[in-house]
Amino acid sequence: MNDELTELVDEIGRRSFDARMGRRGLPDAFDDDLWQVLETSGLTRLTSEHVAGPAESAVVLGRLARHAAAVPIAETDLLSAWLAAEAGLPVPADGPLTVAIADVSADVDPHDGRVVGSAVDVPWPATGPVVLAARAADATYVAVLDPAPQATGYNLAGEPRGEVSFDLPPGRVAQLPRSVGDELVRRGAWARCVQMVGAFDATVDMTVAHTRDRIQFGRPLNTFQAVQHSLAALIGEVERSRASTALAIAAAADHGFGSARADFAVTAAKVAVGRAVGPVTTIAHQLHGAIGVTAEHRLWLATMRARSWADEFGTTGEYAKRLGRMALATDDVWSLVVGPRKSD
């Protein structure tokens, strides 16, 4: 099934990319045509409405990221629709959604229960309803908000980002356990790892093609030993990222996003993929020369997405510290890394 899904998403993503090449700006505009195709194909609510799991979701997220799709696909299905269902709150059955996460530990009124605060760097805030997760010390408060009037900024790749403020009475908020907010962040980090590997794949494809076709001093770039070493280093970083992300996909598929195994695997993947962003983007741009650093070049669409996504739903440094705390908190690091030993 996943091979057929891969082919379908690749074809949709490729057509969208070709149609929009030369028409992208800052900020990038929501691709309504692509969204309609994805929605008609049943891919926008793959896990929330159809019998599909993390493995299928990873195919959609990774392949669309490979083609720099300008749609909030992870935000709609894996995050917002799931969170709204957990809270029992209605959201539209079609159209895009997005998610806002805010820390309101000191902003819940103990007298009337109002939840007040703001969420920053909300992805695609004007494209559809915003499902809010306001995380307090002992609870996660969930509400569905109207779309923002417009995005107030964008990330390095031009994807719209904005701030969403809220002042909600108890009647508009569902109170859920703190663990729901933790799982939401884990799902977001998982999605970004999958998307970053998709962006890495596009980076490798473009860099291999460029060094094969570019003639320098009478021969292709990829015949020079220094270039070959750089390509090997680039691909090694990408494959290390893919391996750690594959572990996170398997953990989520086998044990669920709320499990301890998924928690560890996503934490490790966020560290591995985040640390690969620097060398992957640096080598790719070096091998492309000056042409690769402009917003008009398709390489920029991949590398700048990876750089931006690395800091979303927690930075690489934050996850590295978390991974260290996990190791220090156990007497059996082997089981933490590879799973519990089978009993004799």
N, C-alpha and C positions, 0 to 999 in steps of 0.2 A: 504493500500500500504506500509506503513512504517514498519508493522510487517514482510512482505515478504522481504523488503529491509534489515531489521535488520538481518533476518535469512541468507540472501545471504552474506552480508558483514561479519557476524560472521563466517560463514563457510570458506570464502576465507581467512580471517585473521587468523583463527585457523590453517588452513593447512600451511600457510606461516610461522607462528610462530614455529610450530612443525618441519618443514623442515629446519629451520635455527638455531634451538636450538643447542648450542654447536659449532656453526660456526661464532658467532659474535665476533668482535674485536673492538679495538679503533684505529681510528674512525670506526663507523659502516659503512658497505658497502651498497650502493644502491641495493635494492632488485629488480633486473630486472625481475625475474620470477613473482613476485607479481604484478609488474607494468603491465606486459603483460596481466595477468588475469583480473586486474581491467579495463584495457583499452578495452579488448574484451567484458567485461560486461557493458561497457558504463558508468563506475563510475568515470573516471578521469576528465571528463568535464561535470559533472552532471548539474551544474547550468548555465554554459556558452554556452552549445550547446544543452541541452535537456530541456524539460519543467519540471523543478524542482526548488525548492526554498530553503530557509534557513532550513526548517524543514528536508528536505531530506538530505541536505548537512550535517546537524548536526548528522544524523544517521551514515553516512559514516565516518565522522571525528572521532566521539566518539567511534564507534566500532573498527575502525582500530587502534586507540590509545590504546584501551584495549588490543590489541594483539601486541603492540610495532612495528607496521608496519614501515619499513625503506624506506618510499617513501614520496616525497614532495606533498602530495595530496592537502592540503590546499593552498600551494603556487601556485600550477598549476591552479586550477579551480577558487577558490574564490578570489584570489588576482591577479595573473599575467594575466590570460586570460581576466578577467574583466577589468583590467587596460588597457591592450592593445586595447581592444574593445572601451573603452572610448576615447582613443587617436587616434583611427582609424589606428593603426599600425598592420601590419601582423605578426603573429606568427605561427609556425608549427601547423598543425591540430592534430598531435599526438605527443607522447613523453612528458617527464616531462618539466616543466618550473619552474623558481623560481623568486623571487622578491627581489630587493634591494631598500632600503629607505635611502636617505641621506639628510642632512640639508645643503643647499647651499645658505643660505641667503646672504652671503658676497662673493659668488663665481660665480656670473653671470656677465660677462663682459658687461658693459653698451654700449660699442662701437661696438663690433662685435657679441654680443649675445652668446658667447661661455659659455657653462655650464661645470664647472670644479669641481672636488671633489672626494670623495671616500665614499663608504658605508661599514660599518663594520658589522660583525656577520651576513653576508648574508647566509641564510640556503641553504644547498645543492648546492653550487655555481658552481660545475663542472658537474652537471647532465644534464643540458640543457640550452637553452637561458635564459638570465637574463633580466627581464623587470624592468627598473630603474624608480623610482619615486624620482626626485630631488626636494625637497621642499624649495622654497624661500618664502620671506615674503608675496608676493602677487600672487604667481603662483605655479603650480606644473609642472615641466618639465619631460616629459616621453620619454624614448627611449628603444629600444630593443638592448641588447648587446650580444656578443658571450659568451658562457660559460667560466668560469675561467679555467685556465689550471689544477688547482687542488685546493682542500680545504686547507687552511693554519692552520686549527685548528678544534676543535670540542667542543660541549657543555658537560655538566656533564654526559649526557646519551650516549655520543659518536656520536651524530648526527653531520655530517660535517658542519662547519661554515667557512667563509672566508671573505676576504676584496676584494672589487671590486672598482678599480679606473677608472675614466672616464675624458675625455677632448673632449667635443662634440661641433661641429659647429652647427649653427642654423638649417641647412638642415637635421640634424639627430634627431632633438628634436621636440616634439609636446608640445605646451604650453597650459595648462589647468588651470582652476581656482584652487585656494588654497584648496577649499572645497573637491576636488577630492582626494588630498593627505590626508586630514583629514579622509575621508571615508575609504581610503585604510588602514590606521592605525586602524581604528575602526573595519574593517573586520578582520584584523589580530588578534586584541585583542579578538574579538568574537570567532574566530577559536581556539585560544589557550585555552580559557575557556572551550569550548566544549571538546577539546582534553584532558585537565587536568582532567575533570570529568571522561572521559573514562579511564585514567590512575588510577584515584582514585578507580574506580570500580574493576579494576584488582587487585589493592592493597587490597581491602576489601576481594575479593574472595580468594586470596592467604592466607591472615591472618586468615580468618575464618576457612579455610581448615587446616592450620597448627595447630591452637590451638585446633581443634577438633581431629586431628590425633596424635598429639605429646603427649606422655605419660610421666608425671613427677610425681615422688613420688607415682607411682602406679595408677594414674588416669589422664584423659585427661586434658590438660591445661585449656580448657574452662569451667571446673567445679570449678575453683578457683574464688572466688568473685572478687579479684583484677583484674584478667584477664577479667572477664565479664564487670567490670566497664570501663576498657580500651577499650574493643570492642565497648561498647555503645558510648563512647566519639568519637572514630574513625568514627563510622557510622553516628553519629550526625553531625560531620564536613562535611562528604561527602554529606549528604542529604541537608544541608544548602547550599553547593556549587551547588548542582543539582537544587535547587529551584531558586537560583539567575540566573543560566545559562538558565533555562527554561524560565524565564522572558525575557532574552536577545534574545532567539530564537524566542519567540512569537512576541516581538517588531520588530525584523527584518523581520519576515514573514508577519506581518500585516501592517507595516508602511514603510518598506525599511530601508536599512543600512544608508541612508542619512538623516533619520528623527531625530528630537529632542528626540523622545521617545526611539529610538534605542541608541542614544548617551548616555542618562541617564542609560538605562538598561545595556548596555555593561560596562559603567563605574562602576556601582554598582557590576556587576558580577566579574569584574577584581579585585575589592577589596575583595569581599567575598571569591572567589576561591583562590586568592593569599595568603590571611591570613590563609586559611585552609591547605596550603602546609606543614607548619612547624609541626603542631600537627599530621596530617595524616601520614607523613613520619616517624616522631619520634615514634609514637605509633606502627606503623607496624613493624619497625625495632626492637624495644624493644621486641615485642611479638615473633618475629622470632629468637631472640638471635643473636649471632655472624654470623650465616650462611647467614643472609639476607643482609649483607653489602658488599658482594663481587660481582664483576662484573659478575661472573659466575652464580649467582643466578637470577632467573627470576624476583624476587621482585625488584631488582636494576633497571631493565629495565623500570619499571613503576614509581617508586618513583623519580629516577633521571630525567626522562622526565618531570615530574610535576615540579620539582624544577627548571629546565632549562626554561621551557615554561613560568613560572610565571614572568620572567623578560623580556620577549620578547614583542615587540610592546607597550612598556611602563611598568614600574615597578609598583608593588602594591602601594608603597608610592606615586608615581606620580598620580595614579588614585584616591587614597584617598584624596589628596589635591584637585584634580579636582572635586570630589564629594562634598567636603566641599564648594568650590567656587560656585557650582551650588545651594547649599542650601542657601548660604548667598545672592545670587543674586536674590532670589525670595521672594515675600511677602506671597506666598501660598505654603508652603512646602508640605502640604497634596497633592495638585494636582501634584507636582513634583514627589512624591513617587508613588501615586496610579493612576494618570491620572486625566484629567479635570473632574470636577463635571458635572453631567447631569443638564441641565437647567430645572427649574421647569415647 
